[in-house]
């Protein structure tokens, strides 16, 4: 990831949140890659919050920075919304996504470990 991260919540239904995330991602490989729907664990400030799933496959063009936008669905644990209120008042929030991402080229696919931590401003964590 090379920056320009942003997200927009489109729907909240009980413990499920649908949102769109955008970022600039660089693919250094000689061929384009398709990232297939995958599920990651979500941690905020070290607390497990639930899972985040990529809803549709995403294509990364070869040897290029890609401005991507993708739809995600987060399924939260019980009691998480009360914790979220606390996080909204913080100046900065540490968000971590961890799990396996499935990617592929042509008919070949492989699962890759993904463990990314970002610090975001608390102001962008409004509910």
Secondary structure, 3 states (H helix, E strand, C coil): CCEEEEEEEEEEECCEEEEEEEEEEEECCCCCEEECCCEEEEEECCEEEEEEEECCCEEECCCEEEEEEEEEEEEECCCHHHHHHHHHCCCEEEEEEEEEEEEEECCEEEEEEEEEEEEEEHHHHCC
